[in-house]
Amino acid sequence: MKKRIIIISCMVLLALSIGYLAKTFAKEKPAVVVVLKDLNSQYWEIVKAGAEKGFRDFGVSGKVLATANGWGEEQSELLKEVLHDSPDVLIVSPIYAPLILPILDEFVENNIPVLLLDTDLPWSEKTAYIGSDNFELGRKAGFLLASHLQPGDKVALIGGDVNSPVSSERIAGAKGSFEAVHIDVATQRVNLTNRSPLVRKAVEDILLLHPDVKAIMATNDVLALQAIEVIKENGFTIPVTGADGTIEMVELIEGEVLPGTVAQNPYDMGYLSVEMAERVINGEVVENIDSGVDIIIKGNAKDRLDFFKDLLK
């Protein structure tokens, strides 16, 4: 009987010890918070999936947060809440710099490193930027479109906030490519939000006022897909490039509706940002990471399509 009591007591102590160690280990996991612009598109869902894979692979306690509508004011309030929780590292994809930079300064003042994801800012206190080289993305998009055109042909550009480094750098890169091969930019429509009526009106105006336009470059896939829809409705057949390589765009290439597009690597972007966070936590010095830009054509569209469809099941 005594022996049984001793065995039971040992088992209880062992279970308690394991439970205590597990809790202690969980508490010791570094905390990383990722704040995205929104989760209303496939692009950001893919970024989120990459970050969550990074949480698992690099042993961090992480969470992904996002605004409901992609507004700078929302992100500002969200960052204040995150600051109150004092994570070990913040990863953020900034929406509107003037609103959030004062808050990001507070993170640094509280010894919380800040990594910028997807959208870079000229902010000296950032630990590193992980994302695309947007000028290079625009340059590749320009040359890809030009490969389907002749010197002297005309193109149109559509983009978001002209003050955003993302949109402005992509447009600048594309213009450089067009100029190099003697393609004329007939018009550009910028400061477009992703709201359908505004984009549709801009594309309809382009087709009406510049019927000789032979191609359109959009600074993101949301704009590109709406442009494609308007072009089809108006009986035109001209190539359009986006920037994100989302499923709908790649399906159009696989179905030979479009000849090709350029694409960021949002999954890699999310994953690499968490890897950089883990390295920062371990005291390493990290540098900016270019997550790359791919050219998607019929030959490689299916592989990308299969990967993303499996990822977003």
C-alpha positions in Angstrom: 0.0 0.0 0.0 2.8 2.4 0.9 4.6 1.6 -2.3 1.4 2.4 -4.3 1.0 5.7 -2.5 4.6 6.6 -3.2 4.2 5.7 -6.9 1.0 7.8 -7.2 2.6 10.7 -5.4 5.6 10.6 -7.8 3.3 10.5 -10.8 1.3 13.5 -9.5 4.6 15.4 -8.9 5.8 14.5 -12.3 2.6 15.7 -14.0 2.7 19.0 -12.1 6.4 19.5 -13.0 5.7 18.9 -16.7 2.7 21.3 -16.6 4.9 23.9 -14.9 7.7 23.5 -17.4 5.3 23.7 -20.3 3.8 26.9 -19.0 7.2 28.3 -18.3 8.4 27.4 -21.8 5.2 29.0 -23.3 5.8 32.2 -21.4 9.4 32.3 -22.6 8.4 32.2 -26.2 9.1 35.7 -27.8 6.0 37.6 -28.8 5.8 39.0 -32.4 2.8 41.0 -33.6 2.2 41.5 -37.4 0.0 44.5 -38.3 -1.2 44.4 -41.9 -3.1 47.0 -43.9 -6.2 44.7 -44.2 -7.3 41.1 -44.8 -9.8 41.9 -47.5 -7.8 40.6 -50.4 -6.0 37.4 -51.4 -2.7 39.3 -51.3 -2.9 40.0 -47.6 -4.3 36.5 -46.8 -1.2 35.1 -48.5 1.1 37.4 -46.5 -0.7 36.2 -43.3 -0.2 32.6 -44.2 3.5 33.2 -44.7 3.8 34.9 -41.3 1.9 32.1 -39.5 4.2 29.5 -41.0 7.1 31.6 -39.7 5.5 31.6 -36.2 5.5 27.8 -36.2 9.0 27.3 -37.8 10.8 29.9 -35.7 9.2 29.1 -32.3 7.6 32.5 -31.6 4.3 33.4 -30.1 2.8 35.4 -32.9 -0.4 36.9 -34.0 -1.5 38.8 -37.2 -3.8 41.8 -36.9 -5.3 44.0 -39.6 -7.7 47.0 -40.0 -11.2 46.4 -41.1 -11.2 48.9 -44.0 -7.6 49.7 -44.7 -7.8 53.2 -43.2 -4.8 55.0 -41.6 -6.9 56.0 -38.6 -7.8 52.4 -37.9 -4.2 51.3 -38.1 -3.1 54.1 -35.8 -5.6 53.0 -33.1 -4.6 49.3 -33.6 -0.9 50.1 -33.1 -1.7 52.0 -29.9 -3.3 48.8 -28.6 -0.3 46.7 -29.7 2.1 49.1 -28.0 0.2 48.6 -24.7 0.8 44.8 -25.0 4.6 45.4 -25.4 5.5 42.6 -27.9 9.2 41.7 -28.4 9.0 42.8 -32.0 6.5 44.7 -34.2 6.1 43.9 -37.9 3.9 46.5 -39.7 2.8 47.3 -43.2 2.2 51.0 -42.9 -0.9 52.7 -44.5 -0.3 56.4 -43.9 3.0 57.5 -42.6 2.1 60.9 -41.0 -0.4 59.1 -38.7 1.6 56.1 -37.6 5.2 57.4 -37.5 4.7 59.1 -34.1 3.4 55.8 -32.7 6.2 53.8 -34.2 8.6 56.2 -32.5 7.0 55.2 -29.2 7.7 51.5 -29.9 11.4 52.4 -30.4 11.4 54.5 -27.3 10.1 51.4 -25.4 12.9 49.2 -26.9 10.6 47.4 -29.3 12.2 46.9 -32.7 10.0 47.7 -35.7 10.3 45.8 -39.0 8.5 47.3 -42.0 6.7 44.9 -44.3 5.6 45.4 -47.9 5.7 49.2 -47.7 9.0 51.0 -46.9 9.2 54.4 -45.3 12.1 56.9 -45.1 12.2 56.4 -41.3 15.6 56.2 -39.7 14.4 54.2 -36.7 13.2 51.1 -38.6 15.2 47.9 -37.9 14.7 46.7 -41.5 12.4 46.6 -44.5 11.1 43.3 -45.9 9.4 43.5 -49.3 9.6 44.2 -53.0 11.8 46.7 -54.7 8.9 48.6 -56.1 10.9 50.5 -58.7 12.2 47.2 -60.0 8.7 45.8 -60.1 7.5 48.7 -62.2 10.6 48.3 -64.5 9.8 44.6 -65.1 6.1 45.3 -65.7 7.1 48.0 -68.2 9.4 45.7 -70.2 6.9 42.8 -70.0 4.2 45.0 -71.6 6.6 46.5 -74.1 7.5 43.0 -75.3 3.9 42.7 -76.7 4.1 46.2 -78.4 5.9 48.1 -81.1 7.9 51.3 -80.7 5.6 54.2 -80.9 2.7 52.4 -79.4 0.8 54.0 -76.5 0.1 52.7 -73.0 -1.8 54.0 -70.0 -1.0 53.7 -66.3 -3.4 53.4 -63.4 -2.4 53.6 -59.8 -3.1 54.4 -56.2 -2.0 57.2 -54.0 0.7 59.1 -55.9 2.3 60.1 -52.6 2.7 56.4 -51.6 6.2 55.1 -52.3 4.6 51.9 -53.5 2.5 53.3 -56.3 4.9 56.2 -57.2 8.0 53.9 -57.5 6.2 51.3 -59.6 5.0 54.0 -62.0 8.5 55.6 -62.2 10.0 52.2 -62.9 7.5 51.4 -65.7 8.0 54.8 -67.3 11.7 54.2 -67.4 11.2 51.0 -69.3 8.7 52.5 -71.7 11.0 55.4 -72.5 13.9 53.0 -73.1 12.0 51.1 -75.8 10.2 54.2 -77.2 6.7 53.3 -75.9 4.6 56.4 -75.2 2.6 56.9 -72.0 -0.7 58.4 -73.3 -2.1 59.0 -69.9 -1.9 58.0 -66.2 -4.7 58.0 -63.7 -3.5 57.9 -60.1 -4.9 58.4 -56.6 -7.4 55.7 -57.3 -8.7 53.7 -54.4 -9.7 50.0 -54.9 -13.4 51.0 -54.9 -14.9 49.7 -58.2 -16.8 52.8 -59.4 -13.7 55.0 -59.3 -11.6 52.5 -61.1 -14.2 51.6 -63.7 -14.7 55.3 -64.5 -11.0 55.9 -64.9 -10.6 52.9 -67.3 -13.7 53.9 -69.3 -12.3 57.4 -69.7 -9.0 56.0 -70.9 -10.7 53.8 -73.5 -12.9 56.7 -74.6 -10.3 59.5 -74.8 -7.4 57.3 -75.8 -8.8 54.5 -78.0 -5.3 53.9 -79.5 -3.9 52.7 -76.1 -2.4 49.3 -76.6 -1.9 48.2 -73.0 -2.5 49.2 -69.4 -0.2 48.8 -66.4 -1.9 48.8 -63.0 0.1 49.2 -59.7 -1.8 46.3 -58.0 -4.0 43.4 -59.0 -7.2 44.8 -57.6 -7.0 47.7 -60.1 -5.8 45.4 -62.8 -8.7 43.0 -62.5 -11.2 45.8 -62.7 -9.5 47.2 -65.7 -9.6 43.8 -67.5 -13.3 43.6 -66.8 -14.0 47.1 -68.2 -11.8 46.4 -71.3 -13.7 43.2 -72.0 -17.1 44.9 -71.6 -16.1 47.6 -74.1 -15.0 45.1 -76.7 -11.2 45.7 -76.5 -8.5 43.1 -76.3 -5.3 44.6 -74.8 -2.8 43.3 -72.2 -2.9 44.4 -68.6 -0.2 43.8 -65.9 -0.8 43.9 -62.2 1.7 43.5 -59.4 0.6 40.8 -56.9 0.2 37.5 -58.8 -3.1 36.8 -57.1 -5.1 33.7 -58.1 -7.5 35.6 -60.4 -4.7 37.1 -62.4 -2.8 33.9 -62.7 -5.9 32.1 -63.8 -6.3 34.6 -66.7 -2.7 33.8 -67.7 -3.2 30.1 -67.4 -6.4 30.4 -69.5 -4.5 32.5 -72.1 -6.7 35.6 -71.6 -3.6 37.6 -70.6 0.0 37.0 -71.9 1.6 37.6 -68.5 2.0 39.8 -65.4 4.6 40.6 -62.7 4.1 39.4 -59.2 5.4 40.1 -55.7 6.0 37.1 -53.4 3.6 37.8 -50.5 4.0 34.4 -48.9 7.8 34.8 -48.7 7.4 38.4 -47.5 5.3 37.3 -44.5 7.6 34.3 -43.7 10.9 36.3 -44.0 9.6 39.1 -41.8 9.0 36.6 -39.0 12.5 35.0 -39.6 14.0 38.5 -39.3 12.1 39.2 -36.1 13.4 36.0 -34.6 17.0 37.0 -35.5 16.5 40.4 -34.0 15.2 38.9 -30.8 18.4 36.8 -30.7 20.5 39.9 -30.9 21.5 39.7 -34.6 21.9 42.7 -36.8 19.6 42.4 -39.8 19.4 44.3 -43.1 16.7 45.0 -45.6 15.4 42.0 -47.5 14.2 42.1 -51.1 11.5 39.4 -51.4 11.8 39.5 -55.1 9.5 40.0 -58.2 8.6 37.2 -60.5 7.4 37.4 -64.1 4.3 35.1 -64.5 3.6 33.7 -68.0 1.8 30.6 -69.3 4.8 28.4 -68.7 5.0 28.9 -64.9 1.4 30.0 -64.1 0.1 26.6 -63.1 2.8 26.0 -60.4 2.0 29.3 -58.7 -1.7 28.7 -59.0 -1.5 25.3 -57.4 0.6 26.6 -54.5 -1.8 29.5 -53.7 -4.9 27.4 -54.1 -3.5 24.8 -51.7 -2.4 27.5 -49.3 -5.8 29.2 -49.1 -8.0 26.0 -48.8 
